[in-house]
Amino acid sequence: MATAGVLGGVLALTALGGTSNAATSDNNPGNPPKPQTQADRTGTQDVSDARIKITSGEGSYNVGINDPVQVTVSDGKLTKVTMTATATGAEMPGTVSADGTSWKPNGPLAPATRYQVAADAVDAKNVPVSGNATITTVSPANNFIGHVSPENGSTVGVGMPVTVNFGKAVVDRAAVESAIQVSSSSGQRVVGHWFNDNRLDFRPETYWKPGSTVTVGLNANGIRKTVTFKIGRSQISTVDAKTKQMTVVRDGRTIRTVPVSSGNPEHPTYNGQMVISEKFRHVHMNGSTVGLTEKDGKPSYDISAVPHAMRLTDSGTFIHGNYWAADSTFGKVNTSHGCVGLKDVRGGGNDTLPAAWFFDNSLIGDVVIVKNSPDKATVAPGNGLGDWNMPWTEWVAGSATG
């Protein structure tokens, strides 16, 4: 196959999870900065002076197993660092320096492995900050240039598409697509769609059938590789931005209605079908990462440890815990820069509150639908895992194999 998607005559896949982008922000891209709401100001009052840096950087692919992966902090000290293989849950041992400003793994990383790094630190006033990154190591032969999610052996929600990201632009799309077969035990027809030369997704016309098994097979030049994952129960959560309520439906039955606060009139939340692609116990959100700053250059929001955060789009839409808004906000007022907020406490330590409950009861691949938002735009199909917003006829037309 004469294509940039082939290296050494073999197109290879490695089973990974999540997405390659991880902007820690909560706005719709392209919207101009607007004045903060009172709830947002409350969230910026405890900004930590400590700043965490994770090397090789969020979303890095083909990281060498002996590359200098490390976590550093300026104007503070590290309190906890974990580096976990997402497929197995195995934690990579590491050591914090004597002065508390750096951490590194104790030995070489495993090849062809996706790791999630989570770091916590405090500044001189004991104000905390969190940092997160996902990195993927290179394969032993350095030929794993097609990264597929979800990961082998995982259980995901009914909205999880199969996504293959290529490290190099694919020239012969038909040849590459023909080498990848995706099937479901449910018998659903599965079709591929190219979003660009580096991303190929597969999905059926409607959500996967609960309890089914999906198999991703590669068969090229005599090399056969297989990735399988399970579809769990069906959970579809619908956020009504007008009523400010989220209805959680599991296997066709409403199990809970949760009051929420979505995007304010200046920064409304996208309408449409979104899919949870990543989950973080805590994540740092800073408006300046996406150009949302005040006239003095300070970020419109800077919240060091947003609890129970789940990514909905690559552009920065999350559904997450909100501890800085008054209790009367939820179900009554839309105050965010585009995210969906649920009642929480600082640190996320109260498991009885809505944010913790929803986090603990959600899977990667669960669907979150937003309706009645004043935003005129529906989330783009290629923004995160918004594949389901594309009509089936248009989806099929994006297949290179017909």
C-alpha positions in Angstrom: 0.0 0.0 0.0 1.6 3.2 -1.2 0.6 5.6 1.6 2.0 7.7 4.4 0.0 5.5 6.8 2.4 2.6 6.1 5.8 2.3 7.7 8.1 -0.6 6.9 5.3 -2.2 4.8 3.1 -2.7 7.9 0.2 -0.5 9.1 0.0 -1.2 12.8 -2.4 -0.2 15.6 -2.0 0.2 19.3 -4.9 0.2 21.6 -5.2 3.5 23.4 -8.0 5.6 25.0 -9.2 9.1 25.1 -8.3 12.0 22.8 -5.1 13.6 21.7 -6.2 17.1 22.7 -6.8 18.3 26.2 -7.4 22.0 26.4 -8.2 22.8 30.1 -10.7 25.5 29.4 -14.5 25.9 29.4 -15.4 28.2 26.5 -16.6 27.9 23.0 -13.6 28.8 20.7 -13.8 32.1 18.8 -16.1 33.8 21.3 -14.6 37.2 22.4 -13.8 37.7 26.1 -16.8 39.0 28.1 -17.2 40.4 31.6 -17.1 37.8 34.4 -20.2 36.7 36.2 -20.1 36.9 40.0 -19.8 33.1 40.1 -16.7 33.2 37.9 -15.1 35.9 40.1 -15.6 33.7 43.1 -13.7 30.9 41.4 -10.7 33.1 40.7 -10.1 34.4 44.3 -7.9 31.5 45.4 -5.5 31.3 42.4 -2.3 29.4 43.4 1.1 31.0 42.7 2.4 27.5 42.0 2.6 26.4 38.3 2.9 22.8 37.2 4.7 21.7 34.0 4.5 18.1 32.7 7.0 17.0 30.1 6.7 15.7 27.3 3.4 17.6 27.2 -0.3 16.9 27.0 -1.3 14.5 24.1 2.3 13.6 23.2 2.6 10.5 20.9 5.7 8.4 20.3 7.4 9.3 23.5 10.6 7.3 24.0 10.6 4.8 26.9 13.8 6.5 28.2 12.8 10.1 27.3 13.1 12.6 30.2 9.5 12.5 31.3 9.1 14.6 34.5 6.8 16.9 36.5 8.1 20.2 37.8 6.6 23.0 39.8 7.6 26.7 40.1 6.7 28.8 43.2 5.5 25.8 45.1 6.0 22.2 46.1 4.6 19.0 44.8 2.3 17.1 47.2 1.3 14.1 45.0 2.2 12.7 41.5 0.7 9.6 39.9 1.6 8.1 36.5 -0.9 5.4 35.6 -1.1 3.1 32.5 -4.7 3.6 31.4 -5.2 0.1 30.0 -4.1 -1.8 33.1 -4.3 0.8 35.9 -0.7 -0.1 36.8 1.1 2.9 38.5 4.6 3.9 37.5 6.8 4.3 40.6 8.5 7.7 40.8 10.5 9.9 43.1 10.0 13.5 44.2 13.2 15.6 44.6 14.4 16.6 48.0 13.2 20.2 47.5 9.8 19.0 46.3 10.0 20.8 43.0 10.3 17.9 40.6 9.2 14.3 40.0 10.4 11.6 37.6 9.7 7.9 37.1 12.1 5.5 38.7 12.8 3.6 35.5 12.0 3.2 31.8 8.4 3.4 30.6 6.6 0.5 29.0 6.5 0.6 25.2 3.2 1.2 23.3 1.5 2.4 26.4 -0.8 5.3 27.2 -0.1 7.0 30.5 -2.2 9.5 32.5 -0.1 11.8 34.7 -1.8 13.7 37.5 0.0 16.1 39.8 -0.9 18.2 42.8 1.1 21.0 44.3 0.7 23.9 46.8 2.2 27.4 46.9 3.7 29.2 49.9 0.2 30.0 51.2 -0.9 26.3 50.9 -3.2 27.2 48.0 -3.5 24.0 45.8 -3.1 23.6 42.0 -3.5 20.5 39.8 -2.0 19.4 36.5 -2.9 16.6 34.1 -1.5 15.1 30.9 -1.7 12.0 28.8 1.3 10.7 26.9 1.8 7.7 24.7 5.1 5.8 24.3 6.5 4.5 21.1 6.3 0.9 20.1 9.5 -1.3 20.1 9.7 -1.3 16.3 8.6 2.4 16.1 5.9 1.4 13.6 2.8 2.0 15.7 1.6 5.1 13.9 -2.1 4.4 14.1 -3.6 4.9 17.6 -7.0 3.5 18.1 -9.5 4.3 20.9 -11.1 3.0 23.0 -8.5 0.8 24.5 -8.4 -3.0 24.3 -10.5 -4.7 27.0 -12.3 -1.6 28.1 -16.1 -1.1 28.8 -17.5 2.1 27.3 -20.8 3.8 26.8 -23.1 3.4 23.8 -21.8 6.6 22.1 -18.1 5.7 21.9 -16.9 5.7 18.3 -13.8 3.9 17.2 -11.2 6.6 16.5 -7.9 6.0 14.7 -5.4 8.9 14.8 -2.4 8.6 12.5 0.9 10.2 13.3 1.4 11.1 9.6 -1.0 12.2 6.9 -2.6 9.3 5.1 -2.4 9.6 1.3 -4.2 6.4 0.1 -7.2 6.5 2.4 -9.0 3.6 0.7 -6.0 1.3 1.2 -5.7 2.2 4.9 -9.4 2.0 5.5 -9.7 -1.4 3.8 -7.0 -2.8 6.2 -9.2 -1.9 9.2 -12.3 -3.9 9.9 -14.8 -2.9 12.7 -17.7 -5.2 13.6 -20.2 -5.6 16.4 -21.7 -8.7 17.9 -25.0 -6.9 17.6 -24.8 -7.1 13.8 -25.0 -3.4 13.3 -23.5 -2.1 10.1 -20.3 -0.1 10.9 -18.9 2.5 8.5 -15.7 4.6 8.5 -15.6 8.3 8.0 -12.4 10.5 7.4 -12.5 13.8 9.2 -9.1 14.7 7.7 -5.9 12.9 6.6 -5.0 12.0 10.2 -8.3 10.9 11.7 -10.6 8.0 10.7 -13.7 7.2 12.9 -16.0 4.2 12.7 -19.6 4.0 14.0 -23.0 2.5 13.3 -26.0 4.5 12.2 -27.4 4.6 15.7 -25.7 4.2 19.1 -24.1 0.8 19.8 -26.4 -1.8 21.3 -25.9 -2.2 25.1 -24.0 -5.4 26.1 -22.5 -5.9 22.6 -18.9 -6.5 21.8 -17.0 -4.5 19.2 -14.0 -5.9 17.4 -11.4 -3.8 15.6 -9.2 -5.9 13.3 -6.1 -5.0 11.3 -5.1 -7.3 8.5 -2.2 -6.0 6.4 0.7 -7.9 4.8 0.0 -11.0 6.8 0.0 -9.1 10.1 -3.1 -9.4 12.2 -3.9 -7.3 15.2 -7.2 -7.2 17.1 -8.7 -4.8 19.7 -12.0 -5.6 21.4 -14.1 -3.6 23.8 -17.5 -4.0 25.5 -20.5 -1.7 25.3 -21.9 -1.3 28.8 -25.4 -0.1 29.8 -27.0 2.7 27.8 -26.8 6.1 29.6 -28.0 9.2 27.8 -28.0 12.4 29.8 -29.9 15.4 28.4 -29.1 19.0 29.5 -31.9 21.5 28.9 -30.2 24.8 29.0 -33.6 26.6 29.3 -34.9 24.7 32.3 -31.4 24.2 33.7 -32.0 20.6 34.4 -30.2 17.4 33.3 -32.2 14.2 32.9 -30.1 11.0 33.2 -31.7 8.1 31.4 -30.2 4.6 31.9 -31.5 1.7 29.7 -34.6 3.7 28.9 -35.5 4.7 32.5 -34.9 8.1 34.1 -32.7 7.5 37.2 -32.1 11.1 38.2 -32.8 14.7 37.4 -30.0 17.1 38.3 -30.1 20.9 38.5 -27.2 22.4 36.4 -25.8 25.7 35.3 -24.6 25.9 31.7 -23.1 28.7 29.5 -24.0 32.3 30.2 -25.6 34.4 27.4 -22.2 35.7 26.3 -20.7 32.2 26.2 -23.5 29.7 25.6 -23.0 26.0 25.6 -23.0 24.1 22.3 -26.2 22.3 21.4 -26.0 18.8 20.2 -24.8 15.3 21.0 -21.5 15.1 22.9 -19.6 12.1 24.3 -17.5 11.8 27.4 -13.9 11.3 26.2 -11.9 11.8 29.4 -12.4 11.9 33.1 -10.4 13.8 35.7 -10.8 13.9 39.5 -9.4 17.4 39.3 -8.3 19.6 36.4 -6.9 23.1 36.2 -9.0 25.5 34.1 -7.5 28.8 32.9 -9.2 31.2 30.4 -5.9 32.5 29.0 -5.2 29.1 27.4 -8.0 29.9 24.9 -7.7 33.6 24.7 -10.3 34.6 27.3 -8.6 37.4 29.2 -9.6 40.7 30.8 -8.3 44.1 29.7 -5.4 43.9 32.1 -4.4 40.5 30.5 -5.5 38.4 33.5 -7.4 35.3 32.6 -11.2 35.5 32.8 -11.1 32.5 35.1 -8.4 30.6 36.7 -9.5 27.7 38.9 -6.7 25.5 40.0 -8.6 22.3 40.9 -12.0 21.9 39.2 -13.4 18.6 40.6 -15.1 15.8 38.8 -14.3 17.1 35.3 -15.3 15.1 32.2 -14.4 16.3 28.7 -17.1 16.7 26.1 -15.2 18.5 23.3 -11.7 19.0 22.2 -12.3 22.7 22.2 -12.7 22.7 25.9 -16.3 21.9 26.9 -16.5 19.9 30.1 -19.3 18.8 32.4 -17.8 19.3 35.9 -18.3 20.0 39.6 -18.8 23.7 40.6 -18.0 24.6 44.2 -17.6 28.4 43.8 -21.2 29.2 42.8 -24.0 29.7 45.3 -26.4 26.8 45.8 -29.2 28.9 44.4 -27.3 29.0 41.0 -28.0 25.4 40.0 -31.3 25.0 38.3 -31.8 28.8 38.2 -29.0 30.7 36.4 -26.6 29.9 33.6 -23.2 31.3 34.6 -20.3 29.4 32.9 -18.2 30.1 29.9 -19.7 27.2 28.1 -19.3 24.2 30.4 -22.1 22.4 32.3 -21.7 22.8 36.0 -23.1 20.6 38.8 -23.1 21.3 42.5 -19.9 20.2 44.3 -17.6 21.1 47.1 -14.0 22.3 47.0 -11.8 19.2 46.6 -14.8 17.1 45.5 -14.9 15.1 48.7 -18.7 14.9 49.2 -19.9 11.8 47.4 -23.5 12.7 48.0 -23.5 15.8 45.8 -24.7 15.7 42.2 -21.2 16.2 40.6 -19.7 13.3 42.4 -22.7 11.1 41.8 -22.6 11.8 38.0 -18.9 11.3 37.8 -19.0 8.0 39.6 -22.0 6.8 37.5 -20.6 7.8 34.1 -18.4 5.9 31.6 -16.1 7.1 28.9 -18.4 6.9 25.9 -21.6 8.0 27.6 -23.7 10.5 25.7 -24.5 14.0 26.9 -27.0 15.9 24.8 -27.5 19.7 25.2 -30.7 21.3 23.9 -32.4 24.7 24.1 -29.1 26.6 24.4 -29.1 30.1 22.8 -25.9 29.1 21.0 -26.9 29.0 17.3 -24.2 26.4 16.6 -24.4 22.6 17.0 -21.1 21.1 18.1 -19.1 20.1 15.1 -18.9 16.3 14.5 -15.1 16.4 14.5 -14.9 18.4 17.8 -14.2 15.7 20.3 -16.4 12.7 19.7 -19.4 14.6 18.3 -19.7 12.0 15.4 -23.4 11.5 16.1 -24.2 15.0 15.0 -23.5 14.1 11.3 -26.4 12.6 9.3 -25.9 9.0 8.3 -25.9 9.7 4.6 -23.1 12.3 5.0 -21.2 10.0 7.3 -21.2 7.2 4.7 -20.2 9.6 2.0 -17.0 10.3 4.0 -15.9 6.7 3.7 -13.0 6.1 1.2 -14.1 2.6 0.4 -17.7 3.3 -0.5 
